[in-house]
Amino acid sequence: LLSAASDFDLKDVASKNKSEIDKKNAKPFKLFLRRIASIFIPLIPALVASGLITGITKALVQADWLAADSKLAIILTVIGS
């Protein structure tokens, strides 16, 4: 029983199943969506950082902890936009 189990390689079965699933999912529309997603996914952290910088700057200005016409506020506004 153990000798029969040693011939059965799970990595081979898993790679075969993965290749079959990849072939099944390789529709043109899905490939197009994956390509679009791979373009925009790296931009997400930059968009989040920009929004955080803008939000913090606006909060500091609204709380009167930072003058709206100060150099720091202008620089942070430019960085955030």
BELLIN-V774787 format. One record per helix or strand of 2 or more residues. SS is the DSSP state (a for helix, b for strand). FROM is the first residue (numbers start at 0). LEN is the number of residues. Records with the same first field share a line. If there is no record, write none. Layout:
BEGIN
SS->FROM-LEN + FROM-LEN
END
This chain:
BEGIN
a->1-6 + 9-15 + 27-35 + 70-10
END
